[in-house]
Amino acid sequence: MKVDAGSGLTRGWKQYVACDRALATRPRLLIADEHMSMPDLRTRASVLRLLNGM
């Protein structure tokens, strides 16, 4: 597991935070150009379910 020394977060957790920040404002339009690049299949499926439910 690779952890960023500055934030203490792994790459996966940084992606969670980025998604949360984007969704927190309840945007009318959300452009997720890299949402499928997550390496974890379970995480990828969860994000896709969330986006489909919007």
N, C-alpha and C positions, 0 to 999 in steps of 0.2 A: 504494500500500500504506500503510494507516494503522497507525502504531505507537504504542502507549501509552508515553508518556514515563517513567512510573514503573517499569514492568516490562521495557520494551524488546521486548515480544512483540506480534505482530499479533493481531487478534481470532481468526483461525483457529488460531493456535498456542495461544492461551488455551483454546480449545475442546479441542484435543488434550490439554493438560495436565489439564483438568477430567475428561475421559474416562479418562485414565490413572489419575488419583487415585481415581476411583470404582471402577475395575476392579482396582486393586492389592490391595484387601482381599478380593477374591473374594466379593462379597456374594451372599446367597441371592436377594435381590430388588433389581433395578435399575430405577429409574423414570427414563426418558429423555424428559422432556417436550419438550425442544427439540432433539433429535438431528437432526431433519430441517431445521433452520433454517440449516444450513451452506451457504454460497453456492457452494462448489466441488462440482460433480457427482461428481468422482472421490473426493473425501473423503467425501461422503455415501454413496456406494456401498461404500467401504471400511468405514465405521462400521456400516452395515447388515449387511454380511457378517460382521463381528466379532460383532455382537449376535446374529445368527441362529445362529452357531456355539457360543454359550454353552450 
